[in-house]
Amino acid sequence: MPNNEAIVYGRSDCTDTAQARETLESRDVPYRWVDLDVHPELRAEAVAVNGGSTKVPTVVLPGGTVFVEPTAEQIIEALSQA
């Protein structure tokens, strides 16, 4: 993963996932979108990244900070500290 790129693991029908993606987009943070319904083979990757949780979204921010089901405020705060 490029150091300036985030990853969002989630599902296209999940409102929390949509919120996380919108938050990153509104801050011009490049990210890789991993739709786990389309790419179920990447579920193990998401679970490994977030310590075993199957909840979505899992957001990996540039620099490696990982959030599970983050609020927009959590993402914004972490980005401002990076």
RANORKA-V291297 format. One record per helix or strand. SS is the DSSP state (hx for helix, st for strand). FROM is the first residue (numbers start at 1). TO is the last residue. If there is no record, write none. Layout:
ss/from/to
SS/FROM/TO
SS/FROM/TO
This chain:
ss/from/to
st/6/10
hx/15/26
st/31/35
hx/40/49
st/58/60
st/66/68
hx/72/81
